[in-house]
């Protein structure tokens, strides 16, 4: 199986243009949004470390 990547963006304007400017990302707001959309899911900084 290949890796799967998803990008969810809530923007006002052209997402491509906004992202090409490399804005500072609000990780806390992102974590709150994902937690609200997927209650109980493990993601981001909370993901357990892979076994060695």
N, C-alpha and C positions, 0 to 999 in steps of 0.2 A: 504494500500500500504506500502511496505517496503522501507527502505532507499536505495538509489542507490549511489554507489561510483565509481569514475573513476580515474584512474591514467594514466597520460600522461608523458612519460619520453623521453627526447632526450639525449642519452648518447653515449659515446665512450667506448665500452667494455660491460661487463656483468652487466646488470642493478641490478640483485639480489645481486651480490657481492658489487657493488658500494653503494647501499642503505643500506646493512647490516653494512657498515662502518660508517653510520650515518653522512654523509657529511653536511656541512653548506648549507642550501638552499638559493637560490637567489630569494627572493620574488618579487623584482622589475622586474627582468628579466622574471619571471613567469607571472606576471601581464601583461607585455608588450606582451608576446606570446599569452596569452588567449585573450587579447583585439584585437590582429591582427587576430586571428582565428575566434572570435565571436564578431564582432563589435556591440556595443550597448548592449551587454549582461551585466547583473549585476552578480557579482561574488565576492568571497573572502571578503576582508575588506569593499567592497562597498555595500555588501548585507544589506538591511534594517533590523533593529532589529525586532524580532518576537513580536507580540502583547502579552501583559501579561494577 
